[in-house]
Amino acid sequence: MDHEYEEVDNRSNTVLGVFVGLLVGGLAGATAMLLYAPQSGKKTRKQIEDKSIELRDLTTDMVEDTVSQVRSKANKFMTTGRKSFKEFKHQGQELALEQLNHVSAAVKAGKNVIHNS
């Protein structure tokens, strides 16, 4: 089960890396566009605004997808954990009942020995 948590951590790190890469790439692209733009400042600012909106929308979609995946994995872990807990509880109850039967049998045998003596 620890491997499942490591897998989620690895995916989270990968998604975070992609997010940071997109953000840095977007900023680098916007800076390069400003420096090499053969057009007016007004037109360049409009392009930067459009690209930043596009980058924001892409980032929002990616974050929403990541949150959805994390929630899905968390629900899966909770379901698996509850199932395991119920199984362990049932096994514990069976073991306790078995031990109680052994103790009851020993007490009964002890009483028979005392009564027959």
Summary of the structure (lengths in Angstrom):
residues: 117
radius of gyration: 32.2
end to end distance: 57.0
largest distance: 113.6
contacts: 256
relative contact order: 0.07
helix: 95%
strand: 0%
